Amino acid sequence: MKTTADEQDAISHANANAAIDTALALLKTDREAVRAAHWNRLSIAVRRIAVMSANLPKERADDTLNKFTALERGKINVAMRRLMNEMEVISKCMQGGSLPGVCEVHH
């Protein structure tokens, strides 16, 4: 049985779509793996600041990334953006000040 040009075209499109779906699934998995690797490399102190800034228990810092729901991850993301903005203000506030004894001339 011979396939028509239209049937071959449809098969080609179906195969291309399946390949694209597979590639997207792998890409999504790879991105999540990269995120998880970054999370695991951070110190426990930094991870605690992140989860606590979103009002989650500090013990959640020990969790692997896949244990967080999308809502929890979103809350942490928003809280961290807010915290980074506040830390920038703190950084600016801490510039300057006097250094007692540094400029004294000793004879």
C-alpha positions in Angstrom: 0.0 0.0 0.0 1.4 3.3 -1.1 1.1 6.5 0.9 0.0 9.7 -0.7 2.0 12.9 -0.6 -0.6 14.3 1.9 -0.2 11.3 4.1 3.6 11.5 4.0 3.3 15.2 4.9 1.0 14.4 7.8 3.4 11.7 9.0 6.3 14.0 8.7 4.5 16.7 10.7 3.5 14.2 13.4 7.1 13.0 13.7 8.4 16.5 13.9 5.9 17.4 16.6 6.8 14.3 18.6 10.5 15.2 18.4 9.7 18.8 19.5 7.6 17.6 22.4 10.4 15.2 23.4 13.0 18.0 23.2 10.9 20.4 25.2 10.4 17.7 27.9 14.1 17.1 28.1 14.8 20.9 28.2 12.4 21.3 31.0 14.0 18.4 32.9 17.4 19.8 32.3 16.5 23.3 33.5 15.0 21.9 36.7 18.1 19.8 37.2 20.2 22.9 36.9 18.0 24.8 39.3 18.2 21.9 41.8 22.0 21.7 41.5 22.3 25.4 42.2 19.9 25.1 45.2 22.0 22.2 46.6 25.3 24.1 46.2 24.0 27.0 48.4 25.0 27.1 52.0 22.3 26.1 54.5 22.4 29.6 56.0 21.5 31.2 52.6 18.8 28.7 52.0 17.4 29.4 55.5 17.3 33.1 54.7 15.4 32.3 51.5 12.7 30.1 53.1 12.3 32.2 56.2 11.9 35.4 54.1 8.8 33.7 52.7 7.5 32.8 56.2 8.3 29.1 55.7 9.9 27.1 58.6 13.7 27.3 58.5 13.7 23.5 58.4 12.5 23.6 54.8 16.0 24.8 53.9 17.0 21.2 54.2 14.4 20.1 51.6 15.4 19.3 48.0 14.0 21.7 45.4 11.4 19.3 44.1 9.8 19.2 47.6 8.6 22.8 47.1 5.3 23.4 45.5 5.0 26.0 42.7 3.2 28.3 45.2 6.0 28.0 47.8 8.6 28.6 45.1 6.7 31.7 44.0 6.5 33.0 47.5 10.2 32.5 48.0 10.9 34.2 44.7 8.9 37.3 45.6 10.3 37.4 49.1 13.9 37.1 47.8 13.4 40.0 45.3 12.0 42.2 48.1 14.9 41.1 50.3 17.5 41.9 47.6 16.1 45.4 47.2 16.2 45.9 50.9 19.8 44.6 51.1 20.8 47.1 48.4 19.5 49.9 50.7 21.4 48.5 53.7 24.5 48.3 51.6 24.2 51.9 50.6 23.5 52.9 54.3 26.6 51.1 55.4 28.9 53.2 53.1 31.0 55.8 54.9 31.3 56.4 58.6 34.3 57.3 60.7 37.3 55.1 61.2 38.6 56.0 64.7 42.4 55.8 65.0 43.0 55.1 61.3 44.0 58.6 60.4 46.0 59.4 63.5 49.6 60.3 63.0 51.9 58.5 65.5 55.0 60.3 66.6 
